[in-house]
């Protein structure tokens, strides 16, 4: 797969706070332009399938599911086939399904993927579809595991899960299910104090609402933009974004003072079609949205771009900071290189230093990009078109949820502190 060749998977070692060595993910290689005009996608057939005269049932009939086929291999063994929405595609094989049995029993379920794709997401299980826990490792068997520490060549070619099932549905998923309905419910919960507004800034390819939150001083000339979920399975990045936003809305003297001076705009769900459709990577147009900035063949990024320009024109101000939350094989930050002059010079690197200082023993994995073009990813577009400090904040698939929240909260607190300091901002457009 071409996308596999775009990932740089070399490793280095760092010494952690407890004196241990661990490999460090070196991140992606250079961004390469791809075609972003719409392409056909394969929509999975959603249904409930029963086996053994109704003794065992599987379902993918819910938002966020991915189960392309299921077969019965023996009295209590099954194979679930997982395929992407289209190809070529980043190797992020998302899966989510439900299973139950007429009477309690133990079954085995094997996940299989297309040739050249390896298993990525360790299974989570739930009795409700809302509260999740990892499936115990003793109930997971791996086949032909890769030799790398990170990346698409690290995982096994397939896995077999031992599941204890009964009359209630057991949910099985690669990550927590955070569908558009759940995300928009979270957004609505933040409006209860009257400080957060929600508006529709556009429609997705399939006509779903693209919703944006705004808060702070909406008459200010100083603006921040936050986005997440361009790629459907990247739930851990979304969790960091949640913590980041909630920290900015905390009822404290420092946040109140900050929000008197700044306006904050958040698009938590950039790709509702892909999320609800259970896609590996793309939107309903069959495109990676984070390769369509500047080009804007797809409506989702086009809606955000139009808002940014409209906001600058209406406020007479500018955006000084933009952050895009993602997930990958390990925690990593992708800022612009120091050589690029933004509207808030040096802010990103001061911010990363502050995060490191605020979390004892933490060594941020920072991989700057030295190439501004092609400006087809959000970070480069934010910087090139609007002059703002911009960063991609990636969270590991398996980073602990408590640490994700801590990183998001600390990131917001330190950003607000730095932006409240005098002399940080330029008023003229920087020359690049």
Residue pairs with C-beta under 8 A, 6 or more apart in sequence:
1 87
1 88
1 89
1 91
1 116
1 117
2 88
3 88
3 89
3 90
3 91
4 91
4 116
4 152
4 153
6 28
6 29
6 30
6 32
7 28
7 29
7 151
7 152
8 26
8 27
8 28
8 29
9 25
9 26
9 148
9 150
9 151
9 153
10 26
11 23
11 24
11 25
11 26
11 149
11 150
12 23
12 24
12 26
13 21
13 22
13 23
13 24
14 21
14 22
14 24
14 363
15 21
16 22
16 361
16 363
17 360
17 361
17 362
18 361
23 149
23 150
24 330
24 365
25 149
25 150
25 151
25 328
25 329
25 330
25 331
25 332
25 365
25 396
26 367
27 328
27 332
27 334
27 365
27 367
28 328
28 334
30 371
31 291
31 369
31 371
31 374
31 376
31 377
31 380
32 374
33 291
33 374
33 376
34 288
34 291
36 287
36 288
36 291
36 292
36 295
36 297
36 298
36 376
37 287
37 297
38 205
38 285
38 286
38 287
38 297
38 298
39 86
39 285
39 286
39 287
40 86
40 286
41 85
41 86
41 277
41 279
41 282
41 284
41 285
41 286
42 83
42 84
42 85
42 86
43 85
43 277
44 60
44 65
44 66
44 67
44 68
44 278
46 60
46 61
46 62
46 65
47 59
47 60
47 61
48 57
48 58
48 59
48 61
49 57
49 58
49 59
49 70
50 56
50 57
51 57
51 58
51 72
51 78
52 72
52 75
54 102
55 101
55 102
55 103
56 72
56 76
56 78
56 99
56 100
56 101
56 102
56 105
56 107
56 165
57 99
57 100
57 101
58 67
58 70
58 78
58 80
58 97
58 98
58 99
59 65
59 97
59 98
59 99
59 169
60 66
60 67
60 96
60 97
60 98
60 278
62 98
62 129
63 177
63 179
63 180
63 181
63 275
63 276
63 278
64 96
64 173
64 177
64 178
64 179
64 275
64 276
64 278
65 96
65 97
65 278
66 82
66 94
66 95
66 96
66 97
66 278
66 279
66 280
67 80
67 81
67 82
67 95
67 96
67 97
68 81
68 82
68 83
69 80
69 81
70 78
70 79
70 80
70 81
70 97
71 78
71 79
71 81
72 78
73 79
73 110
76 105
76 106
76 107
76 108
77 107
77 108
77 109
77 110
78 107
78 108
78 109
78 110
79 109
79 110
79 112
80 95
80 97
80 109
80 110
80 111
80 112
81 112
81 113
82 93
82 94
82 95
82 111
82 112
82 113
83 113
83 114
84 93
84 114
84 279
84 280
84 281
85 274
85 277
85 279
85 280
85 281
85 282
85 286
86 282
86 286
89 280
89 281
89 282
90 231
90 280
90 281
90 288
91 116
91 117
91 118
91 120
91 152
92 120
92 231
92 233
92 234
92 280
92 281
93 113
93 117
93 118
93 119
93 120
93 121
93 174
93 280
94 121
94 174
94 175
94 232
94 233
94 278
94 279
94 280
95 111
95 121
95 172
95 173
95 174
96 171
96 172
96 173
96 174
96 177
96 278
97 171
97 172
97 173
98 129
98 169
98 170
98 171
98 172
99 107
99 109
99 163
99 165
99 169
99 170
99 172
100 165
100 166
100 167
100 168
100 169
100 170
101 107
101 165
101 166
101 167
102 167
103 166
103 167
104 164
104 165
104 166
104 167
105 164
105 165
105 166
106 162
106 163
106 164
106 165
107 162
107 163
107 165
108 160
108 161
108 162
108 163
109 160
109 161
109 163
109 172
110 158
110 159
110 160
110 161
111 119
111 158
111 159
111 160
111 161
112 158
113 119
113 157
113 158
117 152
118 146
118 152
118 153
118 154
118 155
118 156
118 157
119 142
119 155
119 156
119 157
119 158
119 159
120 152
120 155
120 174
120 397
121 174
121 175
121 233
121 397
122 134
122 135
122 140
122 174
122 397
122 398
123 134
123 135
123 140
123 159
123 161
123 172
123 173
123 174
124 132
124 133
124 134
124 135
124 172
124 173
124 174
124 175
124 176
125 132
125 133
125 134
125 135
125 163
125 170
125 171
125 172
125 173
126 132
126 133
126 170
126 171
126 173
127 168
127 169
127 170
127 171
128 171
129 169
129 171
129 177
130 177
132 171
132 173
132 176
135 161
135 163
135 172
139 161
139 162
139 163
140 159
140 160
140 161
140 162
141 159
141 160
141 161
141 162
142 156
142 158
142 159
143 156
143 157
143 158
143 159
143 160
144 156
144 157
144 158
145 154
145 155
145 156
145 157
146 153
146 154
146 155
146 156
147 153
147 154
148 154
150 329
150 330
151 329
154 329
161 172
163 170
163 172
164 170
171 177
174 233
175 233
175 235
175 236
175 397
176 235
178 229
178 235
178 238
178 275
179 275
179 276
180 208
180 269
180 272
180 275
180 276
181 276
183 229
183 238
183 268
183 269
183 272
183 275
184 209
184 211
184 269
186 242
186 268
187 196
187 198
187 211
187 213
187 268
188 198
190 196
190 213
190 245
190 246
190 249
191 197
191 198
193 249
195 215
195 249
195 259
196 213
196 214
196 215
196 249
197 213
197 214
197 215
197 218
198 211
198 212
198 213
198 214
199 211
199 212
199 214
200 209
200 210
200 211
200 212
201 210
201 211
201 212
201 267
201 303
201 304
201 306
201 307
202 210
202 299
202 300
202 302
202 303
202 304
202 306
203 209
203 210
203 299
203 303
204 210
204 271
204 272
204 273
204 283
204 284
204 299
204 300
205 273
205 283
205 284
205 285
205 298
205 299
205 300
206 273
206 284
208 272
208 273
208 276
209 272
210 267
210 269
210 270
210 272
210 299
210 300
210 303
210 304
211 267
211 268
211 269
212 265
212 266
212 267
212 307
213 245
213 265
213 266
213 267
213 268
214 263
214 264
214 265
214 266
215 248
215 249
215 259
215 263
215 264
216 258
216 259
216 260
216 261
216 262
216 263
216 264
217 259
217 260
217 261
217 262
217 263
218 263
219 263
219 315
220 261
220 262
220 263
220 315
220 317
221 315
221 316
221 317
221 318
222 261
222 262
222 263
222 317
222 318
222 320
222 419
222 425
223 262
223 263
223 264
223 265
223 311
223 312
223 315
223 317
223 318
223 319
223 320
224 262
224 263
224 264
224 265
224 319
224 320
224 321
224 322
224 419
225 265
225 266
225 267
225 304
225 308
225 319
225 321
225 322
225 323
225 382
225 388
226 241
226 244
226 245
226 264
226 265
226 266
226 267
226 268
226 322
226 323
226 325
227 266
227 267
227 268
227 270
227 304
227 322
227 323
227 324
227 325
227 378
228 234
228 237
228 238
228 241
228 267
228 268
228 269
228 270
228 324
228 325
228 326
229 237
229 238
229 268
229 269
229 270
229 271
229 275
229 325
230 270
230 271
230 288
230 289
230 290
230 300
230 324
230 326
230 378
231 271
231 274
231 281
231 288
231 289
231 290
231 326
231 327
232 271
232 274
232 275
232 277
232 278
232 279
232 280
232 281
233 280
233 281
233 327
234 325
234 326
234 327
234 328
235 327
236 327
236 395
236 396
236 397
236 399
236 404
237 325
237 326
237 327
237 393
237 394
237 395
238 268
238 325
238 327
239 395
239 401
239 404
239 405
239 408
240 325
240 393
240 395
240 404
240 405
240 407
240 408
240 411
241 266
241 268
241 325
241 408
242 268
242 408
243 404
243 405
243 406
243 407
243 408
243 409
243 412
244 323
244 325
244 408
244 409
244 411
244 412
245 264
245 266
245 268
245 412
246 408
246 409
247 255
247 408
247 409
247 411
247 412
247 413
248 255
248 258
248 259
248 264
248 412
248 416
249 255
254 413
254 416
254 417
254 420
255 416
257 420
258 416
258 419
258 420
261 420
262 419
263 315
265 307
265 311
267 304
269 275
270 289
270 300
270 301
270 304
271 279
271 283
271 289
271 300
273 279
273 283
273 284
274 281
274 282
274 283
274 284
277 284
281 288
282 288
282 289
283 289
283 298
283 300
285 297
285 298
287 297
287 298
289 298
289 300
289 301
290 324
290 326
290 376
290 377
290 378
291 376
291 377
292 298
292 301
292 376
293 301
293 305
293 375
293 376
293 377
293 378
293 380
293 381
294 374
294 375
294 376
294 381
294 384
294 385
295 376
296 302
296 305
301 378
305 381
305 385
308 319
308 385
308 386
311 319
312 318
312 319
312 386
318 343
318 386
318 387
318 388
318 429
319 343
319 382
319 386
319 387
319 388
320 342
320 343
320 344
320 347
320 388
320 389
320 419
320 425
321 344
321 347
321 388
321 389
321 390
321 415
321 419
322 378
322 379
322 382
322 383
322 386
322 388
322 389
322 390
322 391
323 390
323 391
323 392
323 393
324 378
324 379
324 382
324 390
324 391
324 392
324 393
325 393
325 394
325 395
326 392
326 393
326 394
326 395
327 394
327 395
327 396
327 397
328 394
328 395
328 396
328 397
329 396
329 397
330 365
330 396
330 399
331 364
331 365
331 394
331 395
331 396
331 399
331 407
332 365
332 366
332 367
332 394
333 352
333 364
333 365
333 366
333 367
333 391
333 392
333 393
333 394
334 367
334 368
334 369
334 379
334 391
334 392
334 393
334 394
335 348
335 349
335 352
335 366
335 368
335 369
335 379
335 389
335 390
335 391
336 342
336 348
336 368
336 369
336 372
336 379
336 380
336 383
336 389
336 390
336 391
337 368
337 369
337 370
338 346
338 349
338 368
339 370
340 372
340 383
340 432
341 430
341 431
341 432
342 383
342 387
342 388
342 389
342 390
342 426
342 430
343 387
343 388
343 389
343 425
343 426
343 429
343 430
344 388
344 389
344 419
344 424
344 425
344 426
345 426
345 430
347 389
347 418
347 419
347 424
348 389
348 390
348 391
350 418
351 411
351 414
351 415
351 418
352 364
352 366
354 414
354 417
354 418
355 362
355 364
355 407
355 410
355 411
355 414
356 362
356 363
356 364
358 410
358 413
358 414
359 406
359 407
359 410
369 379
369 380
372 380
372 383
372 384
372 432
373 380
373 384
374 380
375 381
375 383
375 384
375 385
377 392
378 390
378 392
379 390
379 391
379 392
380 390
382 388
382 390
383 389
383 390
383 432
384 432
387 429
387 430
387 432
393 411
395 404
395 407
418 424
419 425
